[in-house]
Amino acid sequence: MNNTINYPFQENRKILLVDDDKGIRDAYMTILSEEKDSALISTGKSLFGTPEHLFDKKSSENTDFNNKGEIVHKDKDKITNSYDEHKNINLKPSYDLTLAENGTKAIEKVKAALEEESPFALAFIDMKMPGINGAETSRRIWEIDPDIKIVIVTAYSEYTLEKIIKIIGRDDILFLRKPFFNEEIQQLARTLTHTWNLEQNRRNQKKILEQTVKMQTAELRELNRKFKKRYIEKNAMIHYLCHEINTPLNWIGAVENIDPNNLEIDDKEMLSYISLGGERLSKFMEEMVSYFDLANPEATITKENLSLKHIVDSVLEQKAEDIKLKKLTVNKNVPQQLSIDADAELFSQMLNSLVDNSVKFSREGGTISVEALKNDNMLRIEVANQGSSIKKAKMESIFDPFANLEDTRHNGMGFGLNLPKARIITELHGWNLNVRSEAEDGETCFYVDIPVT
């Protein structure tokens, strides 16, 4: 049986009326049956008159209204129209009423309604009936349909609310004593059926939301699967291309065995270009493979506790010759006691990329600085240089692969992958790499924020 209940267009107003007294059942039917309350309208007419009578000038002089407070004709028309629109109003909602003379039949009707996927919203159940009483009937009904609203009706004081709750095992039951007023039954019927519908609609919307989330999650998983598959295919293609390029590179490398002393000047120059081109192509393949291995969604890292100062000193030592050639001053401020948990090889690569970038784009005779600043929950590593500032248009793409290829071509053997690799390495560690560049003094600073505990 499908337990999903949906009421997209019409509210459920099914009510079960359970009482062994036919007179009480008939009273329920009279109170809750749909009919025009013409008697009430007639009483209103006799007390207040028709709209025409209310706005008769002679009659208004006999009221508390004086000439200054007299309602003008346009209001008369408005109120008369309003009266005409509502004089035939149905003051009672339309209910779908079902009768049962004892608890056993009531339980059967609730079970049948559920099987037909047309449950009751509310039940009025008499407490003292032949066979099983109202409390036990309610308990069994709630075992079948826990959503139905129940009102226990009794004329006997020995059945207290506490006793009934103990029998039923739930405290969300309502208790009404006989004799009851018609208005009590009408208000309970209106309020409880409305509450039932609100709860069901909320439940249905939750199910729809859960289904939507489930579908979108499945779609995202499928997209992620396809992305990983395409990435693996692309990575395999890159490795294959690099392998294939190695063959002509070996041929190019063979030219280096030629004795340049036996060549003309032009041939010597050509040989030099061939050698340089071969070296660049070989280096490019290495960088490509390294970059895409890092960008692999399944890439992992191995962390260990590292001395930050030791790694900074090591990187600066590797760049010492380039720093000397550009006559750069190095400002280093890295406390001896600072340590970080990181992958040693990847962290060195990342720092090397940032320092290398700073050296390349520093003006001759300028200053580069490497600093580590720590507060309560964050360690920041800054690598800055003095040179031309980065244009705003390039700031957004500076960490994209090959985005800065033109700049790197003019500064040695770069391939536009240094900063993208540095960004990927920081992301693998769960860190953030950012940049700021000041147009006034030309200082550019790359900084890595590392959460610490």
N, C-alpha and C positions, 0 to 999 in steps of 0.2 A: 504493500500500500504506500502510495506517495503521501508523505506527511507535509510537503510544502504547500502552504496555504497562501493564496494570492487574491486580493480583492482590488483590482485596478480601477473598476468603474463604479461599483455599488457597495455600500456599507452592509455588513452583516448585522441584521436585526432579528435574528432567530432567538426566540425565548421559549424555554421549557417551563411549564406551569405544573407543579406536582402537588396534589392534595387529594385526600380520599373523600372530601366533602364536595359534592357536585355544586352546591351553592357557592362555595368559595371559588371553584374553577370558573363558574359562570361570571362571578364578580370580576375576576381577573380579565376575562374576555371583554366585559363591558368597559372596564377602566382602560384597557390597553388597545382596544379595537379602534381602527381609524374611523373618524366621523367628524363632520363639521360641527364646531361648537356654536351652533346657531342660537342656543339658549343664552349663552354669555353675551353674544352680540345684541340679542333682543333686550337683555337686561341693560346693556350699555345705552341703547337707544332710549329706553324708558327713563333712565336716570339723567342722560345728558342731551337727549334730543338728536335729531338728524343733523348732518352738517349744515343744511339749509336753515334749520331752526337756530343753530348756534350762531350763524352769521346774519340772522335777521336783525335789521337796525333797531326795530322796536324792542326785540328781546334783549339786545345788547345794552339798551338803556336801563334795563332792570338788573344788570349785572354790576360787578365792581368796576368795570371799565368805564371811564368817562370819555368825553370826546377826544381828549389828547391821547388817550391810550387805545383808542378804537383801532381794530385791525383793518387794514385797507383791503380792497377787493382782490388784489392780486394774491394776497396771503390766503384769502378765502378760497380762491381757485386751487391754490397749491395744496391746502389741507383737505379740501373736498376731493381732489384727485387722489391724494394719499389714502384717504378713507376708502374710496372706491377700489383702490388697488388691494387693500388689505381686509376688506369686509368679509371676503370669502376664504380668509386664511385658514389652513388646517393647523389647529393648535396642538395636534398630537402626531408624533412620528408614526410612520407605517411599520408595524411589527409583523413578523412571521411567527405566529403563536402555535405551540404544540402542547396538548394536554396529556397528563399521565395521572392515574388514580392511585398509584403506589410506587414505592421505591424500585421494585424489580422491573416494572415496565419503564420507569424513567431511565434506568441503567441501559436497558435494551435500546431505547430510542437514541441515547447519546452514542452508543456503540454504532448503531446503524447510520447515524448522521456523519460520523467520522469516516466510515467506510465509503460513504457517498461523497466524501470530501466537501461536506456542507455542514460544518459543526455549529453547535449552539454557541451564542455569545454569552447567554445569561440563563440562569435557572432560579426560579422561586420554589423552594422546597419546604413543605410543611414538616414540622419536627415530629409530631406524634401521629403516625399512620400505622395501619395494620401491617404486619410483616416487619421488614427492616425499617427503623426510624430514619428521620431526616439526616441525622449526623452520620450514621453508617452509610446511607445512600450517597451523601456528599463525598465521603471518603472513597467509596468505590468508583464514583463518577470521576473524581480527580485522578484516580489510578489510570483511567482510560483516556481522559482529556484534561490534562493539568492546566489548560489555558482558560477554561470556562469560568465565568464569574458566578458565584453562588450567594444567594440570600436565604438564610434559614428563617422561616416564619413559624412562630409558636404562640399559643395562648397560655402555656403552662409555665409557671414560675420555677418549677423544679429543674428546668434545663437552663443553667447559667451559661453565659458565653464561655467562661473558662472551661466548663465541663465539655461543651461542644468542641472547643478547640483541641482539648486533650484527646477526644475520640477521633477527630479528623486528622490531627497531626499538622495542621497549617493554621496560621493566625490571620490570613487575609480573607476571612469569610465575614459577611455582614449578618446582622442579627436584627430581626424586626418582630415586634410583638403584635398580636391581634388584641383588639380590633385595630386595623390600620386605616389611615386616611387614604383616599384615592390619590391625593397629591404625592404621598410618600411612594406609592407604587410607581407612579408616573416619573417622578424624579429619579428613583433608583434605576428604572428601566432605561431612561434617557442617558443618565451618567455612566452606568456600567457598560451598556452596549457601545457607547462612544469610547470609553476607556479600552475595551477589548479591541476595537478597531484600530485605535492608536497604537496599541502594543503590537498587533499583527503587522500593521504597516511599517512600524519601526523594525520589526524582525525581518520582514521581507526586504526592506531597503538595506539592512545589514547583510542579508544573503546576497543581494545583487552586488553590493560593494565588495564582498568577499570574493564573489565569482569574477568580478571585473579585475580585482587585484591578482587573483589566481591566473586569469588569462593573460594579463599584462606581464606577470612574472614569467609565465611560460614563454611568452614571446621574447622577453629579454634574454631568457636562458638560451633560446634558439638562436637569437642574434649573436649572443656571446659565443655560442658554439661555432657558428659560421665564421665569426671574426677570428677565433683561434685557429680554425681550419685554414682560413685564407692566409693568416699570418704564417702558419707553419709552411704552407705551400710557397709563400713569398720568400720565406727564409731559406727554404730548400733551393729555390731558384737562384737566390743570391750566392749561396755556397757553390752551386753548380757553375754559375757564370765565373766565379772567382777561380774555380778549378780549371775551367776551360781557358781562361785568360792566362793561366800559369804557363801553358804550352808556348804561346808566342813570346811570353816574357823570357822563357828559357832561351829562345832563339835570339832575342835581343841581348840577353846576357852573354851569349856566345861571342858577340862583337867585341866584348871587352878583352878577349884573348888576342885580338889583332894588335900587332905592334904599331903604335902611332908613329914611330920613327920612319916607318916605310910608307907613310901616307902624305899626300899633299896637304897644304894648310886648310883648304876648304873641307877636305875629307876628315881632317882632325876635328874641325868644328862640328861637323855633322855627327861624328862619332860621340862627341861630348853631349850633344842634344839627345841622341839615342839613349845614352846611359842615364841621363837625368830623367828622361821620360819614362824609362823602365823603372827607375827607382820610385818615381812618383806614383806610377800605376800600381806597383807592388804595395806601396804604403797605403794607397787608397783602398785596396782590397782588404788589407788588414783592418783598417778603420771601419769599413762597412760591416764586415763580419762581427767585429767587436760591438758596434753600435746595435745591430739587430739582435745579437745575443742578449744584450742588456735589456732591449725593449720587449723581449719575449714575455708575454703575460704570465708565464709559469717560471720566470727567473727567480732564483732564491739567493739569499746572502747568508754568510756565516759571521756572526758578530763575536768580537772579543774586546776586552778592555784595553784601550790604547792610550799611550801618552801623546797628548796633542802636540806638545812642544817638540817632541822627537820627530813626529811626522812633518811638521812645518819646517824644521831644520833640514830634514832630508830633502824635501821638495825644493827649498831655496838653494841647496847645494847643487842639485841637478841643473838648476837654471843659472848658476853662478856665471858661466861664460857669457850667456845672452845678456845678463844684467850688466856685466862689465863692458860689453861692446857698446851698449847704449848709455853708459856712464850714469846708471841709475843709482839713487840712494834707496836703501831698504829700511823701513821702520817696522820693527817687529815687537809686538807686545802680546806675548802668550805666557801666562803664568806657568811656572814649573809644575805645580801640583794638579793642573787640569788634566782630566782624562775623559774619554768618551767610549761608549760601546758601539763599535762599528766593524764592518768588514774591512780588514786592513788594506787589502789590495785595492778595493773599489774606492775607499776613502782617500787613499793616496792619489788614485787617478783623478778623482773629483777635484782635490786641492791643486793638483798639478795643472789641470785644465784652467782653473781660475787664475793661478799665478801666471801661466803661459799667456793667457789672454791679456792680463795686465801688462806684462813685459812687452808684448807685441804692439799694443796700442798706447803705450806711454810715449811722451815726447822725449827726445834725447836730453839727458841731464835732469830728468824729472824724478819723481819719488813714487815708489810703490810701498804699500803698507799691508801688513798682515796682523790682525788683532783678534783676540778672543775676549768677549765680554760676557760675564755671567751674572744673573740675578737669581732670585729664589727658585724659579721654575723654568728658566730658559737660558740656553747657551747660544750666543751669536758669534759666528766666525765671519769676519769681514776681510775682503781682499780688494784694495782700492788702488787706483793709479791716476796720474795726472796726464791728460792728453786731450784730444778733441772729445766733446761730450757726444752721447748717443742721441741721434735725432728721435723725436717723439714717435714718428711713423715706424721706426725700427724697433722701438722698445717692446711692442706687442709681439713681435715675431723673432726676437733675439734668441729664444731657446728652441726655435723650430729647426729641424735638420735641414742643412744646405741653405738656410735663409740668408746666411752671411758669407756665402761662398765667394762673392766678388771681393769682399774685404779681405778674406783670408788668402786669396790668390796673390794679393799685393803684399803679403807679409810672410812669405816663405812657403812652407809646404802644407799649409792648412787645408782642410776639406769642408769646413763649415759644420763639424760634428763635435767640437770640443765642448761648447756650452750645452748643446742638447744632451750629450753623454753625462755631463755634470748634473743636469736637471733630473735625468732618469735615475742616477745613483742616489741622489737625495730622496727622491720619491720611494725608491726601494727601501730606504731606511726609515721612511715615515717622517722625513724632514721637509722644510720648505726652502727653496732657493729663489731669491729675488734680486732685483737690480735697481739702483737709483743713479741718476746722472745729472750733474749740475752744469747748466750752460754757462754760468758766470765764470767759474774757475776751471771748467773742463774736467772736474773730478768725476770718475765713474767708480761706483762701489758695488761689488757683488757680495751678498750676505746670505748665510745659511742659518736658519733658526732651528735649534735642536732642543726639543723638550727634555727636561731633566727632572728627576725625582729626588 
